[in-house]
Amino acid sequence: MVDEDAMSSIANDDLGSDEDLAAALARDLEDSGDEDEDDDEDEDEESGDEEEEQPNNERSMQIKLLGEEIAELEHTIIKKNADLDSAPNPIIRKRFEDNIQRLQQQLDAKKEQLDHYSKELLKETDAENSKS
């Protein structure tokens, strides 16, 4: 027989770990934004040639970070779907479904953000190529 308290504890741990993951990702994005601002101030003092390359480099780094976050979210969603399939009762299944839905919304938002950054990078690259 399955102990419902134990299953509830497991479900809460999974929910907490996903919330911790989301919080860590948000902190990383904020931290990377703060570091980028500091880097920009230092580079303003340097030559103008490097400034033109910096936006593409920053955008590329943002795209790379988002790609990693998207891959991690996709992996987490797959894992949570497997957990959902093995959930023994409706209450736990509902928690997993809600959790998966929230993760899917985060994934969709990150994909939109990645698409936006990719388009900006393409525009910046085209603008630089037209100057040459």
PyMOL commands that set and color helices and strands:
alter all, ss='L'
color gray80, all
select helices_A, chain A and resi 4-44+48-85+90-131
alter helices_A, ss='H'
color red, helices_A
deselect
rebuild
show_as cartoon
